Amino acid sequence: MTEADIKRIVAESVKQTLTEIGVNLDEPFEFQKDMAYLRGWRTSSDTIKRQSVLTAVGLLTAGFLGAVLYIIRGH
């Protein structure tokens, strides 16, 4: 088997696989846009998760400090 045969087989396999998962090979830029859009959603979701955890930690810290001050002041 020659290198050209291997390249042809690989190219056909990749094309078949992409077609089977729903990639329109006639419009590769549309697929790239779709992937960029999904990446945007993923990074937005990660940011929201990170901010939620930071907010929860801040609330717990403020509550704890408030309770400590309440105890210290003797109320």
Secondary structure, DSSP 8 states (H G I E B T S, - for coil): --HHHHHHHHHHHHHHHHHHTT--TT-HHHHHHHHHHHHHHHHHHHHHHHHHHHHHHHHHHHHHHHHHHHHHHT-
